[in-house]
């Protein structure tokens, strides 16, 4: 009974590790999500620990064999919303977190823990006999892999991607993102005209010709 319980626990742990590694690999291959994987010290520690697990490298290898992975990367890179994800680097609080983490022993312990764990080295030593590695290696002799890559330029997703630069809406969306204060995070106020108020009007040579709008007085209450 105890052996069965232990086996079940190991299987569930392995499944959870594979699932987590797949999620990390997906985030690292997405220009919009990779920021969240490395921006904060807590996220960086989790990502570093995941990269020291061979399951993450295997997941990256498997995804790298699929042309759809690179299509999604390009689609994400061309999406104006991706720029907003990098606004976190304009937040001074982020650098405060890193400064605090640099003086926190737990931060360095979190980075070093996998390297002090014998299980990490056992996993890497067992990688050559891992079925996932063999399956990925066997894909290199699978004609379907090369057929998939050869047909990739004709896939509707890739065709739409190649035609995207001809779509004026793409540039309109990028222009809207460029002037949107939310794109710049904490420093968004600097690109927001309403921040300067009267100063903006003073710098406008036509401000004197623009009639001031005076709100109408509220009607007096009847007695």
PyMOL commands that set and color helices and strands:
alter all, ss='L'
color gray80, all
select helices_A, chain A and resi 2-28+34-38+41-51+54-64+67-78+81-90+92-102+105-116+118-129+131-139+143-154+156-166+168-179+181-191+193-195+198-203+207-209
alter helices_A, ss='H'
color red, helices_A
deselect
rebuild
show_as cartoon
